[in-house]
Amino acid sequence: MTLDRRTFLQASMGIGIGAVAGGLCHSGEAAQREEEAPWFLPDEQRRPMIESYWHSLPSFGQDCPRDNQRIERGEDILFLAVVLKHFKPSVRSLKRFAMPGTRQQRYLLEREDGVLLSPVTLEETRPDDGWMLKQTMFARSLRRRIRQRFYVYRRALLDYLRATIIVNGRTLTTEGERQDGYSEFMELLRWPVALADDPILDHLPERKFLEFNATQVASSLDAICPLDGPVRPLLFEIVSPKWTWEHLCGRHYAYALCPSCLGTFTGYLATLN
């Protein structure tokens, strides 16, 4: 997914990227700091807080996303990764059951022979009386959700938008122009980014998720990447072009990204002009 102008405008509205508003600097305060860059807060104050469901893998008894949202709308990407890991040739589909009149839901894998399995432990199970089948999903739609939510900014540094991008306090692009350190950063990625034949975006069915032994992280500053395991996220910032600060609502977003694959854990609107 290329971060074109339409996508950037959607991102500025917080659509589909897990961004939440917080730490806003509105026009009155911004006017007093017009000589300063829009990312004036110290790095640690700008670093997004990592939600708890990025700190550990789903465990026994957790048969639904831990944010209690439906898979296609929620943020618990590690739950999706567990499901995809267990989506073997003998598995036909993923079923969503719900209890009428409540927000309770369960996701169960269905084998080719019709037997239902826990998506986490693969133990045979069945929903209790009263649970109703609401949805049937397949591996392709789960991978699409991971691509649209977790890898939304993977190609951001290759795009033509005249935005400024800062990684861990170091400016890699200014108004779309590449700066010192850009090439070095790109070469250090475990998964090189490409506009065509990208090793992740264009080969997602081939990628193996959760191919590591860790089940949780040691620090609240860390997160588990479904592809790379426990990592210390990058502070990845996108600042809209200068003309948006002069004539429109200039925006500055701060995200926590995997340092190996550039997957997005979380993010928020740091500054609003």
Backbone as CSV, one residue per row, in Angstrom:
resi,resn,N_x,N_y,N_z,CA_x,CA_y,CA_z,C_x,C_y,C_z
1,MET,0.850,-1.200,0.000,0.000,0.000,0.000,0.877,1.237,0.000
2,THR,0.781,2.046,-1.050,1.582,3.251,-1.163,0.905,4.400,-0.430
3,LEU,1.687,5.161,0.283,1.150,6.293,1.047,0.999,7.485,0.121
4,ASP,-0.061,7.478,-0.712,-0.275,8.580,-1.628,-1.007,9.720,-0.915
5,ARG,-1.351,10.750,-1.649,-1.969,11.921,-1.017,-3.299,11.555,-0.368
6,ARG,-4.097,10.734,-1.014,-5.383,10.360,-0.432,-5.173,9.599,0.870
7,THR,-4.216,8.669,0.873,-3.937,7.901,2.084,-3.444,8.808,3.193
8,PHE,-2.607,9.805,2.848,-2.091,10.715,3.870,-3.216,11.529,4.478
9,LEU,-4.157,11.978,3.660,-5.276,12.737,4.181,-6.144,11.866,5.075
10,GLN,-6.300,10.583,4.700,-7.029,9.665,5.565,-6.283,9.481,6.876
11,ALA,-4.954,9.348,6.776,-4.150,9.185,7.990,-4.285,10.403,8.884
12,SER,-4.363,11.593,8.266,-4.490,12.813,9.046,-5.797,12.849,9.837
13,MET,-6.774,12.074,9.383,-8.047,11.990,10.085,-8.071,10.809,11.048
14,GLY,-6.961,10.040,11.106,-6.902,8.918,12.023,-7.661,7.707,11.539
15,ILE,-7.786,7.520,10.211,-8.568,6.420,9.673,-7.672,5.220,9.400
16,GLY,-8.005,4.082,9.989,-7.379,2.826,9.638,-5.943,2.657,10.062
17,ILE,-5.430,3.452,10.983,-4.021,3.331,11.345,-3.822,3.163,12.832
18,GLY,-4.896,3.046,13.575,-4.766,2.865,15.017,-4.318,4.119,15.735
19,ALA,-4.393,5.269,15.077,-3.953,6.510,15.708,-5.035,7.056,16.610
20,VAL,-4.641,7.595,17.728,-5.574,8.252,18.634,-5.070,9.643,18.937
21,ALA,-5.977,10.518,19.238,-5.576,11.891,19.537,-4.969,11.959,20.924
22,GLY,-3.956,12.802,21.059,-3.345,12.972,22.375,-2.202,13.950,22.285
23,GLY,-1.981,14.733,23.321,-0.880,15.677,23.332,-1.004,16.738,22.261
24,LEU,-2.225,17.179,21.978,-2.420,18.107,20.873,-1.915,19.507,21.218
25,CYS,-1.338,20.139,20.229,-0.933,21.544,20.372,-1.792,22.334,19.396
26,HIS,-2.763,23.105,19.869,-3.684,23.798,18.988,-3.098,25.142,18.526
27,SER,-3.832,25.810,17.673,-3.289,26.928,16.922,-2.724,28.050,17.794
28,GLY,-3.375,28.345,18.940,-2.884,29.433,19.774,-1.475,29.184,20.272
29,GLU,-1.242,28.002,20.814,0.092,27.654,21.301,1.066,27.522,20.147
30,ALA,0.593,26.957,19.020,1.477,26.763,17.874,1.970,28.102,17.331
31,ALA,1.098,29.099,17.368,1.481,30.413,16.854,2.640,30.991,17.653
32,GLN,2.668,30.710,18.957,3.744,31.221,19.797,5.065,30.516,19.518
33,ARG,4.973,29.347,18.873,6.180,28.568,18.626,6.458,28.453,17.132
34,GLU,6.022,29.435,16.381,6.100,29.332,14.929,7.535,29.205,14.424
35,GLU,8.510,29.641,15.227,9.899,29.514,14.807,10.453,28.124,15.107
36,GLU,9.713,27.346,15.877,10.199,26.022,16.236,9.612,24.975,15.305
37,ALA,10.292,23.812,15.228,9.759,22.706,14.442,8.515,22.175,15.132
38,PRO,7.584,21.562,14.395,6.349,21.065,15.006,6.564,19.859,15.914
39,TRP,7.761,19.275,15.928,8.042,18.123,16.786,8.900,18.562,17.979
40,PHE,8.488,19.639,18.671,9.331,20.246,19.697,9.387,19.476,21.013
41,LEU,8.468,18.533,21.275,8.515,17.780,22.526,9.717,16.836,22.550
42,PRO,10.305,16.564,23.715,11.412,15.601,23.803,10.984,14.227,23.301
43,ASP,11.959,13.452,22.814,11.670,12.140,22.234,10.811,11.276,23.144
44,GLU,11.184,11.141,24.412,10.474,10.238,25.301,9.034,10.675,25.539
45,GLN,8.768,11.971,25.467,7.399,12.448,25.638,6.567,12.208,24.387
46,ARG,7.236,12.108,23.247,6.518,11.854,21.998,6.315,10.371,21.741
47,ARG,7.075,9.508,22.415,7.010,8.077,22.138,5.636,7.518,22.514
48,PRO,4.950,6.868,21.567,3.616,6.325,21.872,3.672,5.232,22.931
49,MET,2.638,5.156,23.727,2.518,4.098,24.726,2.103,2.802,24.039
50,ILE,2.802,1.718,24.345,2.507,0.427,23.733,1.385,-0.258,24.517
51,GLU,0.291,-0.594,23.851,-0.822,-1.252,24.516,-0.414,-2.632,25.004
52,SER,-1.077,-3.106,26.047,-0.687,-4.344,26.722,-0.769,-5.563,25.823
53,TYR,-1.658,-5.564,24.843,-1.786,-6.756,23.995,-0.611,-6.921,23.026
54,TRP,0.308,-5.958,22.990,1.549,-6.132,22.225,2.659,-6.727,23.093
55,HIS,2.420,-6.883,24.379,3.470,-7.333,25.299,3.529,-8.847,25.462
56,SER,2.485,-9.557,25.048,2.467,-11.009,25.211,1.588,-11.643,24.150
57,LEU,1.792,-12.948,23.936,0.971,-13.686,22.995,-0.314,-14.160,23.671
58,PRO,-1.381,-14.349,22.907,-2.602,-14.900,23.493,-2.315,-16.256,24.143
59,SER,-3.001,-16.542,25.247,-2.764,-17.784,25.970,-4.056,-18.583,26.106
60,PHE,-4.000,-19.663,26.860,-5.132,-20.574,27.039,-6.391,-19.819,27.455
61,GLY,-7.485,-20.126,26.786,-8.760,-19.523,27.136,-9.061,-18.219,26.434
62,GLN,-8.106,-17.659,25.705,-8.314,-16.392,25.004,-8.686,-16.695,23.552
63,ASP,-9.968,-16.905,23.321,-10.454,-17.291,21.999,-11.049,-16.119,21.227
64,CYS,-10.716,-14.894,21.643,-11.130,-13.713,20.895,-10.067,-12.647,21.071
65,PRO,-10.012,-11.648,20.187,-9.023,-10.572,20.341,-9.107,-9.942,21.719
66,ARG,-7.941,-9.609,22.287,-7.896,-9.114,23.656,-8.390,-7.683,23.812
67,ASP,-8.602,-6.986,22.702,-9.242,-5.670,22.794,-10.761,-5.790,22.673
68,ASN,-11.247,-7.049,22.591,-12.682,-7.355,22.537,-13.362,-6.745,21.323
69,GLN,-12.598,-6.574,20.253,-13.147,-6.065,19.003,-13.205,-7.197,17.977
70,ARG,-14.014,-7.014,16.970,-14.017,-7.974,15.877,-12.699,-7.892,15.132
71,ILE,-12.255,-9.009,14.594,-10.937,-9.087,13.965,-10.739,-8.013,12.906
72,GLU,-11.747,-7.787,12.087,-11.585,-6.849,10.971,-11.582,-5.395,11.420
73,ARG,-11.849,-5.134,12.714,-11.871,-3.761,13.211,-10.867,-3.514,14.325
74,GLY,-10.370,-4.569,14.941,-9.564,-4.427,16.137,-8.086,-4.204,15.896
75,GLU,-7.354,-4.147,17.011,-5.932,-3.838,16.989,-5.059,-5.013,17.443
76,ASP,-5.670,-6.101,17.894,-4.888,-7.222,18.424,-4.339,-8.067,17.279
77,ILE,-3.295,-7.553,16.642,-2.698,-8.221,15.486,-2.034,-9.537,15.889
78,LEU,-1.551,-9.631,17.121,-0.930,-10.883,17.554,-1.947,-12.012,17.612
79,PHE,-3.199,-11.714,17.907,-4.233,-12.746,17.864,-4.400,-13.242,16.432
80,LEU,-4.422,-12.327,15.479,-4.501,-12.727,14.065,-3.312,-13.584,13.669
81,ALA,-2.126,-13.213,14.160,-0.919,-13.962,13.821,-0.988,-15.397,14.351
82,VAL,-1.523,-15.554,15.576,-1.689,-16.903,16.133,-2.649,-17.717,15.276
83,VAL,-3.754,-17.098,14.883,-4.733,-17.796,14.041,-4.102,-18.216,12.715
84,LEU,-3.364,-17.308,12.078,-2.738,-17.626,10.795,-1.678,-18.721,10.939
85,LYS,-0.962,-18.719,12.049,0.030,-19.756,12.283,-0.622,-21.132,12.321
86,HIS,-1.842,-21.202,12.860,-2.553,-22.473,13.001,-3.473,-22.768,11.828
87,PHE,-3.458,-21.879,10.825,-4.298,-22.070,9.645,-3.591,-23.027,8.687
88,LYS,-3.579,-24.292,9.060,-2.874,-25.319,8.290,-3.800,-25.881,7.206
89,PRO,-3.263,-26.707,6.274,-4.105,-27.256,5.202,-5.341,-28.005,5.699
90,SER,-5.263,-28.568,6.911,-6.411,-29.298,7.447,-7.499,-28.375,7.984
91,VAL,-7.205,-27.072,8.072,-8.167,-26.096,8.592,-8.910,-25.438,7.441
92,ARG,-10.236,-25.432,7.545,-11.072,-24.899,6.468,-11.323,-23.412,6.612
93,SER,-11.668,-22.961,7.839,-12.077,-21.565,8.019,-11.987,-21.170,9.488
94,LEU,-12.267,-19.898,9.746,-12.366,-19.358,11.104,-13.801,-18.906,11.310
95,LYS,-14.429,-19.387,12.388,-15.818,-19.054,12.672,-15.900,-18.084,13.845
96,ARG,-16.775,-17.088,13.721,-17.042,-16.184,14.846,-18.422,-16.471,15.408
97,PHE,-18.459,-16.787,16.703,-19.712,-17.031,17.407,-19.958,-15.878,18.374
98,ALA,-21.224,-15.549,18.577,-21.580,-14.467,19.499,-22.751,-14.897,20.363
99,MET,-22.799,-14.362,21.571,-23.918,-14.590,22.488,-24.907,-13.439,22.319
100,PRO,-26.119,-13.732,21.822,-27.101,-12.659,21.589,-27.344,-11.812,22.827
101,GLY,-27.444,-10.502,22.615,-27.731,-9.582,23.706,-26.524,-9.173,24.520
102,THR,-25.333,-9.683,24.148,-24.101,-9.338,24.854,-23.021,-9.002,23.831
103,ARG,-21.849,-8.579,24.335,-20.705,-8.326,23.462,-19.732,-9.499,23.459
104,GLN,-20.131,-10.610,24.052,-19.265,-11.775,24.106,-19.118,-12.404,22.720
105,GLN,-17.926,-12.800,22.400,-17.659,-13.453,21.126,-16.551,-14.479,21.284
106,ARG,-16.541,-15.479,20.414,-15.501,-16.492,20.372,-15.151,-16.770,18.922
107,TYR,-13.865,-16.944,18.654,-13.401,-17.350,17.329,-12.885,-18.776,17.436
108,LEU,-13.358,-19.645,16.549,-12.946,-21.038,16.551,-12.560,-21.469,15.139
109,LEU,-11.477,-22.204,15.038,-11.055,-22.759,13.752,-11.902,-23.984,13.421
110,GLU,-12.205,-24.135,12.148,-12.972,-25.297,11.703,-12.111,-26.162,10.789
111,ARG,-11.939,-27.431,11.183,-11.193,-28.368,10.349,-12.046,-28.812,9.161
112,GLU,-11.413,-29.472,8.201,-12.128,-29.967,7.028,-13.224,-30.955,7.403
113,ASP,-13.030,-31.674,8.510,-14.041,-32.649,8.944,-15.126,-32.021,9.802
114,GLY,-15.112,-30.679,9.960,-16.152,-29.987,10.697,-15.884,-29.818,12.174
115,VAL,-14.805,-30.411,12.707,-14.461,-30.278,14.119,-13.971,-28.862,14.400
116,LEU,-14.414,-28.275,15.513,-14.013,-26.926,15.898,-12.842,-26.978,16.868
117,LEU,-11.899,-26.034,16.704,-10.685,-26.004,17.511,-10.478,-24.619,18.111
118,SER,-9.871,-24.590,19.291,-9.433,-23.317,19.851,-8.355,-22.736,18.945
119,PRO,-8.433,-21.453,18.572,-7.412,-20.873,17.687,-6.057,-20.711,18.363
120,VAL,-6.010,-20.809,19.699,-4.770,-20.620,20.445,-4.113,-21.950,20.794
121,THR,-4.899,-22.885,21.322,-4.333,-24.163,21.784,-4.556,-25.313,20.814
122,LEU,-5.471,-25.144,19.843,-5.853,-26.186,18.884,-6.559,-27.370,19.546
123,GLU,-7.050,-27.176,20.752,-7.842,-28.215,21.396,-9.256,-28.223,20.820
124,GLU,-9.838,-29.429,20.705,-11.202,-29.536,20.222,-12.160,-28.898,21.228
125,THR,-13.120,-28.165,20.735,-14.068,-27.470,21.598,-15.347,-27.202,20.840
126,ARG,-16.365,-26.760,21.535,-17.629,-26.369,20.924,-18.201,-25.203,21.716
127,PRO,-18.917,-24.302,21.057,-19.577,-23.229,21.815,-20.735,-23.804,22.613
128,ASP,-20.992,-23.241,23.769,-22.106,-23.690,24.592,-23.441,-23.327,23.951
129,ASP,-24.507,-23.877,24.501,-25.850,-23.579,24.003,-26.105,-22.070,24.057
130,GLY,-26.739,-21.570,23.050,-27.090,-20.153,22.995,-26.161,-19.334,22.113
131,TRP,-24.951,-19.818,21.871,-24.031,-19.102,21.003,-24.473,-19.254,19.555
132,MET,-24.389,-18.167,18.804,-24.840,-18.184,17.409,-23.672,-17.908,16.465
133,LEU,-23.637,-18.647,15.344,-22.624,-18.415,14.322,-22.924,-17.104,13.604
134,LYS,-21.962,-16.194,13.595,-22.168,-14.877,13.004,-21.329,-14.619,11.760
135,GLN,-20.212,-15.313,11.624,-19.295,-14.944,10.540,-18.349,-16.097,10.250
136,THR,-17.984,-16.252,8.979,-16.979,-17.222,8.553,-15.892,-16.480,7.804
137,MET,-14.644,-16.690,8.195,-13.511,-15.989,7.591,-12.478,-16.999,7.103
138,PHE,-11.657,-16.535,6.157,-10.611,-17.380,5.588,-9.252,-16.687,5.728
139,ALA,-8.198,-17.447,5.528,-6.843,-16.931,5.752,-6.575,-15.670,4.933
140,ARG,-7.095,-15.604,3.739,-6.833,-14.449,2.878,-7.309,-13.144,3.498
141,SER,-8.508,-13.166,4.115,-9.031,-11.937,4.721,-8.249,-11.561,5.971
142,LEU,-7.699,-12.557,6.690,-6.881,-12.251,7.865,-5.563,-11.607,7.452
143,ARG,-4.960,-12.119,6.402,-3.719,-11.502,5.907,-3.979,-10.090,5.396
144,ARG,-5.139,-9.867,4.800,-5.477,-8.525,4.316,-5.549,-7.540,5.479
145,ARG,-6.103,-7.981,6.612,-6.190,-7.107,7.777,-4.800,-6.772,8.310
146,ILE,-3.903,-7.741,8.356,-2.541,-7.484,8.813,-1.850,-6.502,7.878
147,ARG,-2.051,-6.664,6.587,-1.439,-5.753,5.606,-1.968,-4.341,5.769
148,GLN,-3.276,-4.199,5.914,-3.888,-2.873,5.972,-3.635,-2.162,7.293
149,ARG,-3.561,-2.917,8.395,-3.375,-2.299,9.705,-1.912,-2.261,10.131
150,PHE,-1.221,-3.400,10.108,0.131,-3.467,10.653,1.172,-2.903,9.691
151,TYR,0.969,-3.065,8.398,1.982,-2.621,7.432,1.568,-1.384,6.638
152,VAL,0.701,-0.565,7.233,0.195,0.609,6.543,1.308,1.598,6.189
153,TYR,2.382,1.685,7.002,3.444,2.656,6.733,4.748,2.006,6.283
154,ARG,4.697,0.765,5.874,5.941,0.087,5.483,6.649,0.797,4.321
155,ARG,5.887,1.317,3.380,6.492,1.963,2.202,6.550,3.483,2.316
156,ALA,6.303,4.014,3.488,6.226,5.469,3.637,7.508,6.163,3.186
157,LEU,8.672,5.581,3.489,9.948,6.229,3.161,10.272,6.185,1.670
158,LEU,9.511,5.422,0.899,9.746,5.347,-0.539,8.769,6.202,-1.327
159,ASP,7.821,6.802,-0.645,6.761,7.507,-1.337,7.196,8.895,-1.795
160,TYR,6.377,9.482,-2.652,6.702,10.790,-3.232,6.114,11.953,-2.455
161,LEU,5.318,11.689,-1.408,4.715,12.787,-0.651,5.784,13.718,-0.085
162,ARG,5.509,14.992,-0.100,6.467,15.959,0.427,6.277,16.133,1.930
163,ALA,6.365,15.033,2.634,6.260,15.057,4.093,7.651,14.930,4.691
164,THR,7.764,15.287,5.964,9.015,15.109,6.707,8.871,13.875,7.589
165,ILE,9.876,12.994,7.542,9.845,11.758,8.322,11.057,11.718,9.233
166,ILE,10.811,11.512,10.523,11.876,11.461,11.531,11.841,10.089,12.199
167,VAL,12.996,9.450,12.318,13.086,8.142,12.962,14.039,8.248,14.147
168,ASN,13.528,7.959,15.343,14.311,8.069,16.581,15.031,9.412,16.685
169,GLY,14.320,10.479,16.314,14.862,11.828,16.427,15.744,12.257,15.274
170,ARG,15.989,11.377,14.301,16.850,11.705,13.165,16.003,11.913,11.921
171,THR,16.121,13.063,11.298,15.324,13.379,10.121,15.882,12.644,8.904
172,LEU,15.044,11.773,8.320,15.462,11.003,7.142,14.976,11.624,5.841
173,THR,13.836,12.305,5.885,13.369,13.057,4.720,12.833,14.397,5.187
174,THR,13.089,15.437,4.422,12.573,16.767,4.708,11.791,17.247,3.501
175,GLU,10.485,17.433,3.687,9.624,17.824,2.566,9.826,16.889,1.372
176,GLY,10.024,15.608,1.650,10.182,14.621,0.600,11.605,14.414,0.128
177,GLU,12.548,15.283,0.513,13.943,15.166,0.094,14.712,14.279,1.075
178,ARG,15.434,13.298,0.570,16.177,12.368,1.415,17.390,13.053,2.037
179,GLN,17.603,12.767,3.317,18.694,13.377,4.064,19.768,12.343,4.392
180,ASP,20.871,12.825,4.981,21.947,11.931,5.398,21.397,10.898,6.382
181,GLY,21.794,9.669,6.195,21.331,8.595,7.067,20.175,7.796,6.491
182,TYR,19.547,8.324,5.443,18.400,7.627,4.838,18.820,6.260,4.297
183,SER,19.856,6.254,3.455,20.288,4.997,2.837,20.793,4.012,3.879
184,GLU,21.516,4.523,4.875,22.038,3.654,5.931,20.896,2.988,6.690
185,PHE,19.853,3.755,7.003,18.708,3.202,7.717,18.029,2.119,6.892
186,MET,17.826,2.373,5.620,17.133,1.406,4.771,17.930,0.112,4.628
187,GLU,19.258,0.220,4.598,20.101,-0.961,4.443,20.131,-1.822,5.700
188,LEU,19.824,-1.238,6.853,19.866,-1.979,8.112,18.594,-2.778,8.377
189,LEU,17.545,-2.554,7.593,16.295,-3.273,7.793,16.466,-4.750,7.472
190,ARG,15.916,-5.602,8.309,15.958,-7.036,8.032,15.160,-7.375,6.774
191,TRP,14.055,-6.649,6.589,13.186,-6.856,5.434,13.244,-5.606,4.559
192,PRO,14.096,-5.583,3.535,14.233,-4.402,2.675,12.882,-4.006,2.070
193,VAL,12.677,-2.704,1.972,11.407,-2.189,1.448,11.523,-1.967,-0.054
194,ALA,10.495,-2.340,-0.798,10.503,-2.168,-2.248,9.114,-1.787,-2.727
195,LEU,9.056,-0.912,-3.744,7.776,-0.542,-4.325,7.187,-1.675,-5.140
196,ALA,8.064,-2.514,-5.705,7.635,-3.678,-6.479,8.316,-4.918,-5.908
197,ASP,7.581,-5.992,-5.818,8.090,-7.263,-5.296,8.651,-7.100,-3.880
198,ASP,7.888,-6.415,-3.033,8.289,-6.252,-1.638,8.259,-7.614,-0.944
199,PRO,9.304,-7.935,-0.155,9.378,-9.265,0.465,8.269,-9.559,1.465
200,ILE,7.590,-8.524,1.965,6.472,-8.745,2.885,5.140,-8.460,2.197
201,LEU,4.942,-7.259,1.710,3.656,-6.867,1.165,3.239,-7.695,-0.039
202,ASP,4.200,-8.070,-0.870,3.878,-8.842,-2.071,4.081,-10.340,-1.895
203,HIS,4.475,-10.745,-0.677,4.689,-12.173,-0.410,4.140,-12.562,0.955
204,LEU,3.051,-11.920,1.370,2.526,-12.155,2.708,2.102,-13.614,2.942
205,PRO,1.511,-14.319,1.961,1.160,-15.726,2.195,2.372,-16.612,2.484
206,GLU,3.559,-16.185,2.065,4.761,-16.987,2.278,5.417,-16.712,3.629
207,ARG,5.070,-15.614,4.256,5.695,-15.254,5.524,5.150,-16.118,6.661
208,LYS,6.049,-16.562,7.524,5.684,-17.393,8.671,5.666,-16.531,9.935
209,PHE,4.518,-16.469,10.573,4.380,-15.655,11.775,4.690,-16.454,13.031
210,LEU,5.202,-15.737,14.038,5.477,-16.305,15.362,6.453,-17.474,15.311
211,GLU,7.482,-17.348,14.477,8.516,-18.381,14.401,9.625,-18.077,15.405
212,PHE,9.252,-17.937,16.674,10.216,-17.662,17.746,9.637,-18.214,19.034
213,ASN,10.454,-18.311,20.069,10.048,-18.958,21.318,9.473,-18.000,22.356
214,ALA,9.745,-16.721,22.232,9.299,-15.756,23.245,7.777,-15.669,23.291
215,THR,7.225,-15.546,24.483,5.782,-15.379,24.653,5.416,-14.044,25.277
216,GLN,6.423,-13.307,25.773,6.180,-11.984,26.337,7.463,-11.176,26.307
217,VAL,7.337,-9.865,26.549,8.504,-8.982,26.543,8.878,-8.636,27.979
218,ALA,10.115,-8.200,28.149,10.627,-7.915,29.496,10.317,-6.496,29.951
219,SER,10.049,-5.594,29.012,9.856,-4.185,29.345,8.587,-3.664,28.697
220,SER,7.924,-2.723,29.364,6.722,-2.108,28.810,7.048,-1.234,27.601
221,LEU,8.336,-0.949,27.390,8.761,-0.168,26.226,8.889,-1.032,24.984
222,ASP,8.891,-2.351,25.173,9.078,-3.278,24.069,7.734,-3.786,23.553
223,ALA,7.788,-4.498,22.432,6.584,-5.082,21.850,6.979,-6.345,21.093
224,ILE,6.002,-7.200,20.861,6.239,-8.416,20.081,5.751,-8.188,18.664
225,CYS,6.658,-8.272,17.722,6.302,-8.201,16.305,5.908,-9.610,15.859
226,PRO,4.812,-9.768,15.143,4.405,-11.109,14.720,5.398,-11.778,13.777
227,LEU,6.257,-10.972,13.159,7.240,-11.524,12.226,8.629,-11.624,12.828
228,ASP,9.003,-10.690,13.706,10.375,-10.595,14.194,10.548,-10.843,15.689
229,GLY,9.469,-11.088,16.404,9.579,-11.355,17.830,9.720,-10.090,18.655
230,PRO,10.219,-10.193,19.904,10.357,-9.020,20.776,11.337,-7.998,20.206
231,VAL,10.920,-6.750,20.176,11.746,-5.668,19.638,11.541,-4.423,20.486
232,ARG,12.452,-3.474,20.366,12.284,-2.136,20.933,11.827,-1.237,19.777
233,PRO,10.561,-0.810,19.767,10.021,-0.069,18.625,10.769,1.225,18.338
234,LEU,10.787,1.585,17.062,11.302,2.879,16.618,10.260,3.959,16.895
235,LEU,10.736,5.180,17.166,9.855,6.339,17.186,9.844,6.891,15.763
236,PHE,8.753,6.680,15.057,8.627,7.014,13.639,7.611,8.132,13.507
237,GLU,8.051,9.295,13.017,7.188,10.473,12.978,6.984,10.971,11.549
238,ILE,5.762,11.355,11.271,5.405,11.910,9.968,4.814,13.297,10.186
239,VAL,5.421,14.282,9.549,4.979,15.674,9.664,4.480,16.131,8.305
240,SER,3.269,16.636,8.262,2.695,17.061,6.987,3.505,18.210,6.387
241,PRO,3.413,18.426,5.064,4.207,19.466,4.386,3.995,20.859,4.964
242,LYS,4.955,21.737,4.732,4.941,23.078,5.298,3.684,23.857,4.934
243,TRP,3.216,23.672,3.689,2.035,24.441,3.266,0.797,24.090,4.077
244,THR,0.756,22.868,4.640,-0.406,22.506,5.457,-0.377,23.232,6.798
245,TRP,0.825,23.592,7.275,0.930,24.331,8.537,0.614,25.811,8.322
246,GLU,0.843,26.288,7.107,0.614,27.699,6.815,-0.834,27.986,6.427
247,HIS,-1.470,27.023,5.726,-2.792,27.304,5.166,-3.891,26.346,5.633
248,LEU,-3.520,25.183,6.171,-4.513,24.197,6.606,-4.191,23.744,8.031
249,CYS,-4.694,22.599,8.399,-4.417,22.024,9.721,-3.193,21.123,9.626
250,GLY,-2.021,21.695,9.764,-0.806,20.886,9.755,-0.825,19.856,10.861
251,ARG,-0.325,18.673,10.557,-0.392,17.587,11.526,0.941,16.871,11.651
252,HIS,1.189,16.398,12.848,2.411,15.654,13.154,2.010,14.407,13.930
253,TYR,2.284,13.230,13.350,1.942,11.965,13.975,3.196,11.282,14.499
254,ALA,3.041,10.593,15.621,4.128,9.793,16.189,3.674,8.339,16.264
255,TYR,4.508,7.440,15.733,4.169,6.027,15.693,5.282,5.199,16.322
256,ALA,4.904,4.011,16.759,5.876,3.018,17.222,5.929,1.920,16.172
257,LEU,7.106,1.780,15.516,7.264,0.834,14.415,8.316,-0.210,14.728
258,CYS,8.138,-1.397,14.170,9.136,-2.449,14.316,10.417,-2.038,13.590
259,PRO,11.590,-2.160,14.218,12.840,-1.749,13.572,13.302,-2.709,12.481
260,SER,12.652,-3.849,12.344,13.067,-4.833,11.342,12.174,-4.854,10.111
261,CYS,10.846,-4.745,10.327,9.920,-4.850,9.186,9.062,-3.607,8.989
262,LEU,9.170,-2.617,9.889,8.408,-1.370,9.838,6.907,-1.592,10.003
263,GLY,6.542,-2.638,10.743,5.147,-2.813,11.108,4.762,-1.802,12.174
264,THR,3.521,-1.333,12.146,3.059,-0.287,13.061,2.359,-0.891,14.270
265,PHE,2.915,-0.663,15.459,2.278,-1.127,16.682,1.162,-0.187,17.110
266,THR,1.475,1.090,17.190,0.483,2.060,17.625,0.924,3.457,17.210
267,GLY,0.086,4.439,17.419,0.445,5.808,17.067,-0.604,6.794,17.547
268,TYR,-0.284,8.060,17.463,-1.220,9.088,17.913,-0.888,10.409,17.236
269,LEU,-1.849,11.307,17.283,-1.672,12.657,16.760,-0.953,13.494,17.809
270,ALA,0.312,13.822,17.550,1.124,14.532,18.532,0.910,16.030,18.499
271,THR,0.750,16.597,17.286,0.595,18.043,17.158,-0.422,18.353,16.083
272,LEU,-1.316,19.263,16.380,-2.319,19.722,15.419,-2.260,21.233,15.376
273,ASN,-2.063,21.789,14.173,-1.969,23.238,14.042,-3.379,23.837,14.092
